[in-house]
């Protein structure tokens, strides 16, 4: 959008989190080849809350859940050790909080 600036971007496996000055954009690559792509544009004011579920001792994954106003089920994204879920949630907290 005019005047919108990309401020942070993170890659999860094949998906992306893009934090702009106005919204969170989730890029979800689907299918075996990743040729089908779904884009979620979420204004920060629409995020009602989020949670972080950390990995256990033998589990390398962690999960971020984001609830959007008007939708009962959260958007869920899995993180691995290559990207810190704590860094991504701290950035999200800065925009939502």
C-alpha angles and dihedrals in degrees: 000000000000111000093011117133129199104232104170135009131184132184121218112189097300099339129084137215111206118187113198131178089263110027151359114258117199115197111200116190110201137192131030095292096037090230092128110074129185120198122203116195109195122180109220091236089062093060106097097181144326138209138205122214110194127214121264125231095277098027115087095191131085127188135222118201122194123192118207122201111260095023121092098201122063127234106250127204127180121219128198130201092275092073122038111235087202092061093049093047091048090055090047091049089053092057098038099037 
